[in-house]
Amino acid sequence: MLTRRALVAAAWAATPPPPVVVSAVDRDGMPLIGGRRTFLHGLYQLPSLAAGGGDALRAAADAGFHVVHGDATRASLDAAAAVGLKRWVTTSAAPERIRARVTELALHPALLFWETEDEPSYQWNKQGARVSPAKIKDAYALLKKLDPGRAVYMNHSPTNLVSTLQQ
């Protein structure tokens, strides 16, 4: 069985850091931001402030969060940067979407890391992955080739079978 520690160690050994690293993962799984070990506080969704008005990004920053999931747009990254936040962006596993998003967004200073497909192994009451492990591995390789200075994140649902995650 492949442990998380062994996976991180193998990924570390197989991927030498580029000259300028925005984000990476240390050997023990701790995020490295600008080469420094950093404990990140992040949000997948912003709080709803519609009833009382207000700026959800500003509220997240004021509450001590560092990074928030965002739309794959420059406007989303600009808005985060304006309040001192970083963002991560989901690319999917489709090579054409990955290339388009990296080309458009990789140089933006508010982009901290990429996410491949969201919950690729999640299927309700079904065995097996929604997106194949091979496609996720290919997406990771393409992201690292196009933007080697950023970490790549993958989110898993807590309902996954261990046998599916081991793939």
Contact map, one row per residue, 1 for C-alpha under 8 A:
11100000000000000000000000000000000000000000000000000000000000000000000000000000000000000000000000000000000000000000000000000000000000000000000000000000000000000000010
11110110000000000000000000000000000000000000000000000000000000000000000000000000000000000000000000000000000000000000000000000000000000000000000000000000000000000000010
11111110000000000000000000000000000000000000000000000000000000000000000000000000000000000000000000000000000000000000000000000000000000000000000000000000000000000000000
01111111000000000000000000000000000000000000000000000000000000000000000000000000000000000000000000000000000000000000000000000000000000000000000000000000000000000000000
00111111100000000000000000111000000000000000000000000000000000000000000000000000000000000000000000000000000000000000000000000000000000000000000000000000000000000000000
01111111110000000000000000000000000000000000000000000000000000000000000000000000000000000000000000000000000000000000000000000000000000000000000000000000000000000000000
01111111111000000000000000000000000000000000000000000000000000000000000000000000000000000000000000000000000000000000000000000000000000000000000000000000000000000000000
00011111111100000000000010111000000000000000000000000000000000000000000000000000000000000000000000000000000000000000000000000000000000000000000000000000000000000000000
00001111111110000000000000110000000000000000000000000000000000000000000000000000000000000000000000000000000000000000000000000000000000000000000000000000000000000000000
00000111111111000000000000000000000000000000000000000000000000000000000000000000000000000000000000000000000000000000000000000000000000000000000000000000000000000000000
00000011111111100000000000000000000000000000000000000000000000000000000000000000000000000000000000000000000000000000000000000000000000000000000000000000000000000000000
00000001111111110000000011100000000000000000000000000000000000000000000000000000000000000000000000000000000000000000000000000000000000000000000000000000000000000000000
00000000111111110000000000000000000000000000000000000000000000000000000000000000000000000000000000000000000000000000000000000000000000000000000000000000000000000000000
00000000011111110000000000000000000000000000000000000000000000000000000000000000000000000000000000000000000000000000000000000000000000000000000000000000000000000000000
00000000001111111000000000000000000000000000000000000000000000000000000000000000000000000000000000000000000000000000000000000000000000000000000000000000000000000000000
00000000000111111100000000000000000000000000000000000000000000000000000000000000000000000000000000000000000000000000000000000000000000000000000000000000000000000000000
00000000000000111111100000000000000000000000000000000000000000000000000000000000000000000000000000000000000000000000000000000000000000000000000000011000000000000000000
00000000000000011111100000000000000000000000000000000000000000000000000000000000000000000000000000000000000000000000000000000000000000000000000000011000000000000000000
00000000000000001111100000000000000000000000000000000000000000000000000000000000000000000000000000000000000000000000000000000000000000000000000000001000000000000000000
00000000000000001111110000000000000000000000000000000000000000000000000000000000000000000000000000000000000000000000000000000000000000000000000000001000000000000000000
00000000000000001111111100000000111000000000000000000000000000000000000000000000000000000000000000000000000000000000000000000000000000000000000000011100000000000000000
00000000000000000001111100000000111000000000000000000000000000000000000000000000000000000000000000000000000000010000000000000000000000000000000000001110000000000000000
00000000000000000000111110000011111000000000000000000000000000000000000000000000000000000000000000000000000000011000000000000000000000000000000000001110000000000000000
00000000000000000000111111000011101000000000000000000000000000000000000000000000000000000000000000000000000000000000000000000000000000000000000000001110000000000000000
00000001000100000000001111111111000000000000000000000000000000000000000000000000000000000000000000000000000000000000000000000000000000000000000000000010000000000000000
00000000000100000000000111111111000010000000000000000000000000000000000000000000000000000000000000000000000000000000000000000000000000000000000000000000000000000000000
00001001100100000000000011111100000000000000000000000000000000000000000000000000000000000000000000000000000000000000000000000000000000000000000000000000000000000000000
00001001100000000000000011111100000000000000000000000000000000000000000000000000000000000000000000000000000000000000000000000000000000000000000000000000000000000000000
00001001000000000000000011111110000000000000000000000000000000000000000000000000000000000000000000000000000000000000000000000000000000000000000000000000000000000000000
00000000000000000000000011111111000011100000000000000000000000000000000000000000000000000000000000000000000000000000000000000000000000000000000000000000000000000000000
00000000000000000000001111001111100011110000000000000000000000000000000000000000000000000000000000000000000000000000000000000000000000000000000000000000000000000000000
00000000000000000000001111000111111111000000000000000000000000000000000000000000000000000000000000000000000000000000000000000000000000000000000000000000000000000000000
00000000000000000000111100000011111111000000000000000000000000000000000000000000000000000000000000000000000000000000000000000000000000000000000000000000000000000000000
00000000000000000000111000000001111100000000000000000000000000000000000000000000000000000000000000000000000000000000000000000000000000000000000000000000000000000000000
00000000000000000000111100000001111110000000000000000000000000000000000000000000000000000000000000000000000000000000000000000000000000000000000000000000000000000000000
00000000000000000000000000000001111111000000000000000000000000000000000000000000000000000000000000000000000000000000000000000000000000000000000000000000000000000000000
00000000000000000000000001000111101111100000000000000000000000000000000000000000000000000000000000000000000000000000000000000000000000000000000000000000000000000000000
00000000000000000000000000000111100111110000000000000000000000000000000000000000000000000000000000000000000000000000000000000000000000000000000000000000000000000000000
00000000000000000000000000000110000011111000000000000000000000000000000000000000000000000000000000000000000000000000000000000000000000000000000000000000000000000000000
00000000000000000000000000000010000001111100000000000000000000001110000000000000000000000000000000000000000000000000000000000000000000000000000000000000000000000000000
00000000000000000000000000000000000000111110000000000000000000011110000000000000000000000000000000000000000000000000000000000000000000000000000000000000000000000000000
00000000000000000000000000000000000000011111000000000000000000001111100000000000000000000000000000000000000000000000000000000000000000000000000000000000000000000000000
00000000000000000000000000000000000000001111110000000000000000001011100000000000000000000000000000000000000000000000000000000000000000000000000000000000000000000000000
00000000000000000000000000000000000000000111110000000000000000000001100000000000000000000000000000000000000000000000000000000000000000000000000000000000000000000000000
00000000000000000000000000000000000000000011111000000000000000000001100000000000000000000000000000000000000000000000000000000000000000000000000000000000000000000000000
00000000000000000000000000000000000000000011111100000001100100000001000000000000000000000000000000000000000000000000000000000000000000000000000000000000000000000000000
00000000000000000000000000000000000000000000111110000001000100000000000000000000000000000000000000000000000000000000000000000000000000000000000000000000000000000000000
00000000000000000000000000000000000000000000011111100001000000000000000000000000000000000000000000000000000000000000000000000000000000000000000000000000000000000000000
00000000000000000000000000000000000000000000001111111111000000000000000000000000000000000000000000000000000000000000000000000000000000000000000000000000000000000000000
00000000000000000000000000000000000000000000000111111100000000000000000000000000000000000000000000000000000000000000000000000000000000000000000000000000000000000000000
00000000000000000000000000000000000000000000000111111000000000000000000000000000000000000000000000000000000000000000000000000000000000000000000000000000000000000000000
00000000000000000000000000000000000000000000000011111100000000000000000000000000000000000000000000000000000000000000000000000000000000000000000000000000000000000000000
00000000000000000000000000000000000000000000000011111110000000000000000000000000000000000000000000000000000000000000000000000000000000000000000000000000000000000000000
00000000000000000000000000000000000000000000000011011111001000000000000000000000000000000000000000000000000000000000000000000000000000000000000000000000000000000000000
00000000000000000000000000000000000000000000000010001111111000000000000000000000000000000000000000000000000000000000000000000000000000000000000000000000000000000000000
00000000000000000000000000000000000000000000011110000111111100000000000000000000000000000000000000000000000000000000000000000000000000000000000000000000000000000000000
00000000000000000000000000000000000000000000010000000011111110000000000000000011001010000000000000000000000000000000000000000000000000000000000000000000000000000000000
00000000000000000000000000000000000000000000000000000011111111000000000000000000001000000000000000000000000000000000000000000000000000000000000000000000000000000000000
00000000000000000000000000000000000000000000000000000111111111100000000000000000000000000000000000000000000000000000000000000000000000000000000000000000000000000000000
00000000000000000000000000000000000000000000011000000001111111111000000000000000000000000000000000000000000000000000000000000000000000000000000000000000000000000000000
00000000000000000000000000000000000000000000000000000000111111111100000000000000001110000000000000000000000000000000000000000000000000000000000000000000000000000000000
00000000000000000000000000000000000000000000000000000000011111111000000000000000000000000000000000000000000000000000000000000000000000000000000000000000000000000000000
00000000000000000000000000000000000000000000000000000000001111111000000000000000000000000000000000000000000000000000000000000000000000000000000000000000000000000000000
00000000000000000000000000000000000000001000000000000000000111111100000000000000000000000000000000000000000000000000000000000000000000000000000000000000000000000000000
00000000000000000000000000000000000000011110000000000000000111111111000000000000000010000000000000000000000000000000000000000000000000000000000000000000000000000000000
00000000000000000000000000000000000000011100000000000000000010011111000000000000000111000000000000000000000000000000000000000000000000000000000000000000000000000000000
00000000000000000000000000000000000000011110000000000000000000001111100000000000000011110000000000000000000000010000000000000000000000000000000000000000000000000000000
00000000000000000000000000000000000000000111110000000000000000001111110000000000000011110000000000000000000000000000000000000000000000000000000000000000000000000000000
00000000000000000000000000000000000000000111100000000000000000000011111000000000000000111000000000000000000000000000000000000000000000000000000000000000000000000000000
00000000000000000000000000000000000000000000000000000000000000000001111100011000000000111000000000000000000000000000000000000000000000000000000000000000000000000000000
00000000000000000000000000000000000000000000000000000000000000000000111110010000000000001100000000000000000000000000000000000000000000000000000000000000000000000000000
00000000000000000000000000000000000000000000000000000000000000000000011111010000000000001110000000001000100000000000000000000000000000000000000000000000000000000000000
00000000000000000000000000000000000000000000000000000000000000000000001111111000000000000000000000000000100000000000000000000000000000000000000000000000000000000000000
00000000000000000000000000000000000000000000000000000000000000000000000111111100000000000000000000000001100100000000000000000000000000000000000000000000000000000000000
00000000000000000000000000000000000000000000000000000000000000000000000011111110000000000000000000000000000000000000000000000000000000000000000000000000000000000000000
00000000000000000000000000000000000000000000000000000000000000000000011111111111000000000000000000000000000000000000000000000000000000000000000000000000000000000000000
00000000000000000000000000000000000000000000000000000000000000000000010011111111100001100000000000000000000101100000000000000000000000000000000000000000000000000000000
00000000000000000000000000000000000000000000000000000000000000000000000001111111110000000000000000000000000001000000000000000000000000000000000000000000000000000000000
00000000000000000000000000000000000000000000000000000000100000000000000000111111111000000000000000000000000000000000000000000000000000000000000000000000000000000000000
00000000000000000000000000000000000000000000000000000000100000000000000000011111111111100000000000000000000001000000000000000000000000000000000000000000000000000000000
00000000000000000000000000000000000000000000000000000000000000000000000000001111111111000000000000000000000011000000000000000000000000000000000000000000000000000000000
00000000000000000000000000000000000000000000000000000000000000000000000000000111111110000000000000000000000000000000000000000000000000000000000000000000000000000000000
00000000000000000000000000000000000000000000000000000000110010000000000000000011111110000000000000000000000000000000000000000000000000000000000000000000000000000000000
00000000000000000000000000000000000000000000000000000000000010000100000000000001111111000000000000000000000000000000000000000000000000000000000000000000000000000000000
00000000000000000000000000000000000000000000000000000000100010001111000000000001111111100000000000000000000001000000000000000000000000000000000000000000000000000000000
00000000000000000000000000000000000000000000000000000000000000000111000000001001100111110000000000000000000001110000000000000000000000000000000000000000000000000000000
00000000000000000000000000000000000000000000000000000000000000000011110000001001000011111000000000000000000001111000000000000000000000000000000000000000000000000000000
00000000000000000000000000000000000000000000000000000000000000000011110000000000000001111100000000000000000000111110000000000000000000000000000000000000000000000000000
00000000000000000000000000000000000000000000000000000000000000000000111100000000000000111110000000000000000000101110000000000000000000000000000000000000000000000000000
00000000000000000000000000000000000000000000000000000000000000000000001100000000000000011111000000000000000000000111110000000000000000000000000000000000000000000000000
00000000000000000000000000000000000000000000000000000000000000000000000100000000000000001111110011001000000000000111100000000000000000000000000000000000000000000000000
00000000000000000000000000000000000000000000000000000000000000000000000000000000000000000111110011000000000000000011110000000000000000000010000000000000000000000000000
00000000000000000000000000000000000000000000000000000000000000000000000000000000000000000011111011000000000000000001100000000000000000110110000000000000000000000000000
00000000000000000000000000000000000000000000000000000000000000000000000000000000000000000011111111000000000000000000000000000000000000000010000000000000000000000000000
00000000000000000000000000000000000000000000000000000000000000000000000000000000000000000000111111100000000000000000000000000000000000000010010000000000000000000000000
00000000000000000000000000000000000000000000000000000000000000000000000000000000000000000000011111110000000000000000000000000000000000000000000000000000000000000000000
00000000000000000000000000000000000000000000000000000000000000000000000000000000000000000011111111111000000000000000000000000000000000000000000000000000000000000000000
00000000000000000000000000000000000000000000000000000000000000000000000000000000000000000011111111111100000000000000000000000000000000000010011000000000000000000000000
00000000000000000000000000000000000000000000000000000000000000000000000000000000000000000000001111111110000000000000000000000000000000000000000001000000000000000000000
00000000000000000000000000000000000000000000000000000000000000000000000000000000000000000000000111111111000000000000000000000000000000000000000000000000000000000000000
00000000000000000000000000000000000000000000000000000000000000000000000100000000000000000010000011111111110000000000000000000000000000000000000000000000000000000000000
00000000000000000000000000000000000000000000000000000000000000000000000000000000000000000000000001111111110000000000000000000000000000000000001001100000000000000000000
00000000000000000000000000000000000000000000000000000000000000000000000000000000000000000000000000111111110000000000000000000000000000000000000000000000000000000000000
00000000000000000000000000000000000000000000000000000000000000000000000001000000000000000000000000011111111000000000000000000000000000000000000000000000000000000000000
00000000000000000000000000000000000000000000000000000000000000000000000111000000000000000000000000001111111100100000000000000000000000000000000000000000000000000000000
00000000000000000000000000000000000000000000000000000000000000000000000000000000000000000000000000001111111100100000000000000000000000000000000000100000000000000000000
00000000000000000000000000000000000000000000000000000000000000000000000000000000000000000000000000000001111110100000000000000000000000000000000000000000000000000000000
00000000000000000000000000000000000000000000000000000000000000000000000001001000000000000000000000000000111111100000000000000000000000000000000000000000000000000000000
00000000000000000000000000000000000000000000000000000000000000000000000000000000100000000000000000000000001111110000000000000000000000000000000000000000000000000000000
00000000000000000000000000000000000000000000000000000000000000000000000000001101100011100000000000000000000111110000000000000000000000000000000000000000000000000000000
00000000000000000000000000000000000000000000000000000000000000000000000000001000000001111000000000000000111111111100000000000000000000000000000000000000000000000000000
00000000000000000000011000000000000000000000000000000000000000000010000000000000000001110000000000000000000011111100000000000000000000000000000000000110000000000000000
00000000000000000000001000000000000000000000000000000000000000000000000000000000000000111000000000000000000000111110000000000000000000000000000000000111100000000000000
00000000000000000000000000000000000000000000000000000000000000000000000000000000000000011110000000000000000000111111000000000000000000000000001000000111100000000000000
00000000000000000000000000000000000000000000000000000000000000000000000000000000000000011111000000000000000000001111110000000000000000000000000000000001111000000000000
00000000000000000000000000000000000000000000000000000000000000000000000000000000000000000111100000000000000000000111110000000000000000010011000000000001110000000000000
00000000000000000000000000000000000000000000000000000000000000000000000000000000000000000111100000000000000000000011111100000000001000010000000000000000011000000000000
00000000000000000000000000000000000000000000000000000000000000000000000000000000000000000101000000000000000000000011111100000000000000000000000000000000011100000000000
00000000000000000000000000000000000000000000000000000000000000000000000000000000000000000000000000000000000000000000111111000000000000000000000000000000011110000000000
00000000000000000000000000000000000000000000000000000000000000000000000000000000000000000000000000000000000000000000111111000000111100010000000000000000001100000000000
00000000000000000000000000000000000000000000000000000000000000000000000000000000000000000000000000000000000000000000001111100001111100000000000000000000000110010001100
00000000000000000000000000000000000000000000000000000000000000000000000000000000000000000000000000000000000000000000001111110000110000000000000000000000000110110000000
00000000000000000000000000000000000000000000000000000000000000000000000000000000000000000000000000000000000000000000000011111111110000000000000000000000000000000000000
00000000000000000000000000000000000000000000000000000000000000000000000000000000000000000000000000000000000000000000000001111100000000000000000000000000000000000000000
00000000000000000000000000000000000000000000000000000000000000000000000000000000000000000000000000000000000000000000000000111110000000000000000000000000000000000000000
00000000000000000000000000000000000000000000000000000000000000000000000000000000000000000000000000000000000000000000000000111111000000000000000000000000000000000000000
00000000000000000000000000000000000000000000000000000000000000000000000000000000000000000000000000000000000000000000000000101111100000000000000000000000000000001001000
00000000000000000000000000000000000000000000000000000000000000000000000000000000000000000000000000000000000000000000000010100111110000000000000000000000000000000001000
00000000000000000000000000000000000000000000000000000000000000000000000000000000000000000000000000000000000000000000000111100011111110000000000000000000000000000001000
00000000000000000000000000000000000000000000000000000000000000000000000000000000000000000000000000000000000000000000000111100001111100000000000000000000000000000000000
00000000000000000000000000000000000000000000000000000000000000000000000000000000000000000000000000000000000000000000100110000000111110110000000000000000000000000000000
00000000000000000000000000000000000000000000000000000000000000000000000000000000000000000000000000000000000000000000000110000000111111110000000000000000000000000000000
00000000000000000000000000000000000000000000000000000000000000000000000000000000000000000000000000000000000000000000000000000000101111111000000000000000000000000000001
00000000000000000000000000000000000000000000000000000000000000000000000000000000000000000000000000000000000000000000000000000000000111111100000000000000000000000000000
00000000000000000000000000000000000000000000000000000000000000000000000000000000000000000000100000000000000000000000000000000000001111111110000000000000000000000000000
00000000000000000000000000000000000000000000000000000000000000000000000000000000000000000000100000000000000000000001100100000000001111111111000000000000000000000000000
00000000000000000000000000000000000000000000000000000000000000000000000000000000000000000000000000000000000000000000000000000000000011111111100000000000000000000000000
00000000000000000000000000000000000000000000000000000000000000000000000000000000000000000000100000000000000000000000000000000000000001111111110000000000000000000000000
00000000000000000000000000000000000000000000000000000000000000000000000000000000000000000001111001000000000000000001000000000000000000111111111000000000000000000000000
00000000000000000000000000000000000000000000000000000000000000000000000000000000000000000000000000000000000000000001000000000000000000011111111100000001000000000000000
00000000000000000000000000000000000000000000000000000000000000000000000000000000000000000000000000000000000000000000000000000000000000001111111110000000000000000000000
00000000000000000000000000000000000000000000000000000000000000000000000000000000000000000000001001000000000000000000000000000000000000000111111111000000000000000000000
00000000000000000000000000000000000000000000000000000000000000000000000000000000000000000000000001000100000000000100000000000000000000000011111111110001000000000000000
00000000000000000000000000000000000000000000000000000000000000000000000000000000000000000000000000000000000000000000000000000000000000000001111111111101000000000000000
00000000000000000000000000000000000000000000000000000000000000000000000000000000000000000000000000000000000000000000000000000000000000000000111111110000000000000000000
00000000000000000000000000000000000000000000000000000000000000000000000000000000000000000000000000100100000000000000000000000000000000000000011111110000000000000000000
00000000000000000000000000000000000000000000000000000000000000000000000000000000000000000000000000000100010000000000000000000000000000000000001111111100000000000000000
00000000000000001100100000000000000000000000000000000000000000000000000000000000000000000000000000000000000000000000000000000000000000000000001111111110000000000000000
00000000000000001111111100000000000000000000000000000000000000000000000000000000000000000000000000000000000000000000000000000000000000000000000100111110000000000000000
00000000000000000000111100000000000000000000000000000000000000000000000000000000000000000000000000000000000000011100000000000000000000000000000100111111000000000000000
00000000000000000000011110000000000000000000000000000000000000000000000000000000000000000000000000000000000000011100000000000000000000000000000000011111100000000000000
00000000000000000000000000000000000000000000000000000000000000000000000000000000000000000000000000000000000000001111000000000000000000000001001100000111110000000000000
00000000000000000000000000000000000000000000000000000000000000000000000000000000000000000000000000000000000000001111000000000000000000000000000000000011111000000000000
00000000000000000000000000000000000000000000000000000000000000000000000000000000000000000000000000000000000000000011111000000000000000000000000000000001111100000000000
00000000000000000000000000000000000000000000000000000000000000000000000000000000000000000000000000000000000000000010111100000000000000000000000000000000111110000000000
00000000000000000000000000000000000000000000000000000000000000000000000000000000000000000000000000000000000000000000011111000000000000000000000000000000011111010000000
00000000000000000000000000000000000000000000000000000000000000000000000000000000000000000000000000000000000000000000001011000000000000000000000000000000001111110000000
00000000000000000000000000000000000000000000000000000000000000000000000000000000000000000000000000000000000000000000000000000000000000000000000000000000000111110000000
00000000000000000000000000000000000000000000000000000000000000000000000000000000000000000000000000000000000000000000000001000000000000000000000000000000000011111000000
00000000000000000000000000000000000000000000000000000000000000000000000000000000000000000000000000000000000000000000000011000000000000000000000000000000000111111101100
00000000000000000000000000000000000000000000000000000000000000000000000000000000000000000000000000000000000000000000000000000010000000000000000000000000000000111111100
00000000000000000000000000000000000000000000000000000000000000000000000000000000000000000000000000000000000000000000000000000000000000000000000000000000000000011111110
00000000000000000000000000000000000000000000000000000000000000000000000000000000000000000000000000000000000000000000000000000000000000000000000000000000000000001111111
00000000000000000000000000000000000000000000000000000000000000000000000000000000000000000000000000000000000000000000000010000011100000000000000000000000000000011111111
00000000000000000000000000000000000000000000000000000000000000000000000000000000000000000000000000000000000000000000000010000000000000000000000000000000000000011111111
11000000000000000000000000000000000000000000000000000000000000000000000000000000000000000000000000000000000000000000000000000000000000000000000000000000000000000111111
00000000000000000000000000000000000000000000000000000000000000000000000000000000000000000000000000000000000000000000000000000000000010000000000000000000000000000011111
